[in-house]
Every structure is written in C-alpha cells, then in structure tokens.
Amino acid sequence: MRYRLTFIAGLALGYVLGTRAGRERYEKLKKSAREIAQNPAVRNTAESAAQQTRNVAGKAFHSVSEKVESKVPDSVAGRVRTLRERGGSTDDATTDDWGTSNT
C-alpha cells in the first residue's frame, strides 16, 4: 500500500510540474538530472549498491534453492541445480550477466 501511495504521489507531482512549468522548466530539470547522474560520486554509489544487491540476491537464490529443491519435481530441481552451477561464485566480477560494468 505504501508503494502505491508513493507512486501516486510521484505521478501527481510529475503531472503538476509538467502542466505548470512548461517546456523550459522541463529542459532545466532534465539537464539537472543528467548532471547528477553523471556525477562520479553518484555513479560510484549506484554501482556499489548494484554490486551489493547482486551479492545479496545471489546468496538468497542459493539459500532458497537449497531449501526448495527437495519439495519440487525432479525436472525443476534439475533446472535449479543447473542455474546454481552456471552461476558459480557471486564474488567473481567476470561472471556478471546483469548488464552493468565496474566503472
């Protein structure tokens, strides 16, 4: 419920800014957002958060798959086993198939 309210509030804010500010204000906001996104400190923080999320997701995947494996059909358990083996170590930066880089 909290996420729906946040989404609706963001939608309303976007609508108000879009209708009242006009094209000039939109371009100014877009330029500011681009400058923030290109800031090295912001990029490093975002990459660190993404890496940490990948590590946690990998650990959760392994933990859940080990617990669930005995309770699912053999065909599904085999697929989970294959995914786990293919994933290898989550700490290895060379096996990153999430589409991000270590810049």
N, C-alpha and C positions, 0 to 999 in steps of 0.2 A: 504494500500500500504506500509506503514511504517513497518508493521509486516512482510510482505513478504520479504522486503529488509533485515530486521533483521534476519529472518530465513535463507535466502540465504547466508548472511554473516557468520552466525554461521556454516552452512553446509560447506562452503568453508574453514573456519578456522579448523574445525574438520578434513576435508579431508587432508589439508596441514599438520596438526600436526600428523595425522595418518600415512601418507606416508613418511614423512621425519624423524620423531622421532623414529619410530620402537617400538618394544615391551617393551624395558627397560623404555623408556620415558613414554609410556602408563601406565605402572605399577606405576611409580613415580607419575604421575598425579592422578591416581586412589587412591593411598594412601593419597595424599594431600587432595583430595576431601572428602574422608572418614573422615579424621581428622577434617576438617572444619565442616562437617555435624554432627559430634559427639560432637562438642564444646557446652557446656551448654548455653553459651550466644546466639549462633546461634539458638539452639533448642528453647530457650525461646522466642526469637524474632519471629521465624517462627510460633510458637504456638499462640503467641499474634496476629500476623497478620491473622492467620487462624480463630481465635475466633472473631476478629473484622469483618472479611469477612462474617462469618456465621451470625453475628448480623445484618449487613447491608443487606445481602441477604434476611434474614427473614423479615425485615421491608419492603424491596422493594416488596417481594412476597405479603405481606398483603395489601400494598398500591395499587399495580397493580390489585390484585384480586378483591378488593372492587370496583375499577373503571370499570373493565371489566365485572364483574358479571352480570350487568343488560343488557349487549349487546350480551350475548351468549345464546345458547339454555339452557333450564332448566336442561337437563341431565349433561351438562358440568358445569353449575353453582352449581349443587348439589355436583359434584366431588370436585370442588374448595372449597366449604364450608366444606366438609369432611376433606380435606387436611389441611385447616386452623385450624379446631377444633382439629385435631390429633396433629398438631404441637405444640399447647399450647404456652407457653411462650418461646421466643428465649433466654431469660436470664438464663433459668434453665439448668445447666450443665448436669443433669441426663438424659435429653431428646436428647442427642447428637447422631444422627444416621448418622454422617458424617464419622465415622471410625477413628476419632482422639482421643487422650487422653489428659488429663490435666496434663502432666508431666512437 
